[in-house]
Amino acid sequence: MDAASFIVVAVCHTTRDHHYITLWRPDNNGYTPVVPRAGRYSAEQIARHLDYYNSGYHVAVPAALVEQLGVEPPAGFFDYAGPAVPNSAANWKLILDSAPWLTNYPPEPEHFRKRRRNE
């Protein structure tokens, strides 16, 4: 694993009406759905602060998986380009199954409970 091999997925900031899963930006500085704009965090960073990075409301997962799940959104969907991870039950299952650390609270993505409001 490289030094910055994890992306923090914001379970609590992704709602069922979001088309794409919300990710943390670099340096714990906000959120983005666009994979290239997401922060990369080391295993050491995550392990030192599991309550922060991996509470269940947020989940640290391998960056390679998130990058693999990214797809190009329709032109003009975001005002900046780059792949994003679709908010689907299948993607949430892959993400949660890949989390290497246990969380304090069970992660409960909204997409699992109901379909998006606009579907």
C-alpha positions as CSV (number, residue, x, y, z in Angstrom):
1,M,0.0,0.0,0.0
2,D,1.3,3.5,-0.8
3,A,1.5,6.2,1.9
4,A,-1.8,7.8,0.8
5,S,-4.0,4.8,0.0
6,F,-7.4,5.6,1.6
7,I,-10.3,7.8,0.8
8,V,-12.8,8.7,3.5
9,V,-16.4,8.2,2.3
10,A,-19.0,10.4,4.0
11,V,-21.9,8.1,4.7
12,C,-23.8,10.7,6.7
13,H,-23.4,13.4,4.0
14,T,-24.7,11.2,1.2
15,T,-28.5,11.2,1.1
16,R,-30.7,9.1,-1.1
17,D,-31.4,12.0,-3.4
18,H,-27.7,12.3,-4.2
19,H,-26.7,10.7,-7.5
20,Y,-23.1,10.3,-6.4
21,I,-21.5,9.3,-3.1
22,T,-19.9,12.1,-1.0
23,L,-16.1,11.9,-0.3
24,W,-13.8,13.9,1.9
25,R,-11.5,16.4,0.3
26,P,-7.8,16.7,1.2
27,D,-6.7,17.8,4.6
28,N,-10.2,17.1,6.2
29,N,-11.3,20.2,4.3
30,G,-14.9,19.7,3.1
31,Y,-16.6,17.3,0.8
32,T,-16.7,16.4,-2.9
33,P,-18.4,13.8,-5.1
34,V,-15.6,14.0,-7.6
35,V,-13.0,11.2,-7.1
36,P,-9.9,13.2,-8.3
37,R,-10.8,16.0,-5.8
38,A,-11.0,13.6,-2.9
39,G,-8.3,13.5,-0.3
40,R,-5.9,10.6,0.0
41,Y,-5.1,9.5,3.6
42,S,-2.4,7.1,4.8
43,A,-3.2,4.0,6.8
44,E,-1.2,5.5,9.6
45,Q,-3.4,8.7,9.6
46,I,-6.6,6.6,9.7
47,A,-5.3,4.2,12.4
48,R,-4.3,7.0,14.7
49,H,-7.7,8.7,14.5
50,L,-10.2,5.9,13.9
51,D,-13.0,7.6,15.8
52,Y,-12.6,10.6,13.4
53,Y,-12.0,8.9,10.0
54,N,-13.9,5.7,10.5
55,S,-16.7,6.3,13.0
56,G,-19.5,4.7,10.9
57,Y,-20.7,8.1,9.8
58,H,-17.5,8.2,7.8
59,V,-15.7,5.1,6.5
60,A,-12.1,4.9,5.3
61,V,-11.7,2.6,2.3
62,P,-9.0,1.8,-0.2
63,A,-8.6,4.6,-2.7
64,A,-8.1,2.0,-5.5
65,L,-11.6,0.7,-5.0
66,V,-13.2,4.2,-5.0
67,E,-11.2,5.1,-8.2
68,Q,-12.3,1.9,-9.8
69,L,-16.0,2.6,-9.1
70,G,-15.9,6.1,-10.5
71,V,-17.8,6.9,-13.7
72,E,-18.0,10.1,-15.7
73,P,-21.2,12.0,-14.9
74,P,-23.2,13.5,-17.7
75,A,-21.7,16.7,-19.2
76,G,-22.6,19.7,-17.1
77,F,-23.7,17.7,-14.1
78,F,-20.9,19.2,-12.0
79,D,-19.1,22.5,-12.7
80,Y,-15.8,20.6,-12.7
81,A,-14.9,17.4,-14.4
82,G,-13.9,14.0,-13.1
83,P,-15.4,10.7,-12.3
84,A,-17.8,10.2,-9.4
85,V,-19.1,7.1,-7.7
86,P,-22.8,6.4,-8.3
87,N,-25.0,6.2,-5.2
88,S,-26.2,2.7,-5.5
89,A,-26.8,-0.3,-3.2
90,A,-24.2,-2.3,-5.2
91,N,-21.5,0.4,-4.8
92,W,-22.3,0.8,-1.1
93,K,-21.9,-2.9,-0.6
94,L,-18.5,-2.9,-2.3
95,I,-17.4,0.1,-0.3
96,L,-18.5,-1.2,3.1
97,D,-17.2,-4.7,2.5
98,S,-13.8,-3.2,1.7
99,A,-13.4,-1.2,4.9
100,P,-10.4,-2.6,6.7
101,W,-11.3,-1.3,10.2
102,L,-14.4,-1.8,12.3
103,T,-16.5,1.3,12.9
104,N,-18.0,2.6,16.2
105,Y,-21.4,2.7,14.7
106,P,-22.8,0.6,11.8
107,P,-22.6,2.6,8.6
108,E,-26.2,3.0,7.2
109,P,-26.2,4.6,3.8
110,E,-29.6,6.0,3.0
111,H,-29.7,4.3,-0.4
112,F,-30.1,1.0,1.4
113,R,-33.3,2.0,3.0
114,K,-35.2,3.7,0.1
115,R,-34.8,4.6,-3.4
116,R,-33.8,8.2,-4.3
117,R,-36.6,10.6,-4.1
118,N,-36.3,11.5,-7.7
119,E,-36.4,7.9,-9.0
